[in-house]
Amino acid sequence: MRNNIVGWDIGGAHVKAAVISAGKIIAVYQQPCPLWKGLVQLQLAVDSIKQELAGLTCRHALTMTGELVDLFDSRDHGVQQIILTMTELLPGAELLVFAGLEGFLKASQIEARHYPLIASANWLASASLAAQTTGKGLFVDCGSTTTDILLLNNGQVLAEGYTDYQRLVSEELIYSGVVRTAVMAVAHTALDQGKKIGLMAEYFATMADVYRVTGELNDAHDQTDTADGAEKTVLASGRRLSRMIGCDFYADELPRWQLFAENIRAQQLQKIQRACETRLAQQALSVNSPLVGAGIGRFLVKQIAFNLGRPYLDFSDLLPVALTGAAITAADCAPAVAIAYLAERG
């Protein structure tokens, strides 16, 4: 019998894992992992997921973005340390590492020349699986921190950039997400009570506050500390948003802050939609080609698809799933799921 395969996505703020057995997704996990605080955070997150895997015989495959955190001297150093740590955390297990265009390498085979291919290549895994499944469309993974936007055609990923730097230039990577991104990074002004007002350039609130107030943030996805360390309620989020324009918060004024949050939401949506339009302009895809939505912020992708008059396809619907009613879904952890499937297909 073939072993189960666990796909790991080691991020700078979360560790995600997906387990497939006999071609079906049987479990998906996400654990907070503020990696900038030290490699012990990675150990804690992985150990927590390993407890869920107890009793399963597994092979393992991994991808990463965590090498970018300022714990490491360089991206190469980060790749090296993450692989070393994962090897220690999974003793005796087969461990494959996704090296992008070169496919999977055994951890023991990896040399320094492979580090640039491994660094932040998780987007390619997700988009490749989507391309193989859908053939053509626009893959958009909107997560807690970033948004990846990739053209798909003829079963291939049409990527203009590869590294984070190159993809920021091409707008295939938008550094904006629905949880961790600071409000001041999304908007410089907003509408309040019919007036345009400048926002304070202070870390008073995050986009998690915006989406708590709009009612769109799933509690299971809300794993990051708030800006002030206070509770994650609608009222507390309204209070944090009020600070962005130097106001006190009163509970009976919540409708005011709901409108304020909607305006900031609209600005983030507009930025992501513009980047989608830029990618679509690079390739003459038929209007029937879908936007494939992944990530915890894919509710924005669904709206963008509607705005552009294109069908929407959820990443979770691309693959056979053996779990139902789970708080964390395949689409929430698309790179981890993709890594597991791609490793299985070898």
Secondary structure, DSSP 8 states (H G I E B T S, - for coil): ---EEEEEEE-SSEEEEEEEETTEEEEEEEEE--GGG-HHHHHHHHHHHHHHTTT--EEEEEEESGGGSTTSSSHHHHHHHHHHHHHHHSTTS-EEEE-GGG-EEEGGG--GGGHHHHTT-HHHHHHHHHHHHHSSEEEEEE-SS-EEEEEEETTEEE-S--SHHHHHHHTSEE---SSSSBHHHH-SEEEETTEEEE--SSSS-BHHHHHHHTT---GGG--S--TTS---SHHHHHHHHHHTTT----GGGHHHHHHHHHHHHHHHHHHHHHHHHHHHTTS---TTS-EEEESTTHHHHHHHHHHHT--EEEGGGGS-B---S-SS-TGGGHHHHHHHHHHHH-
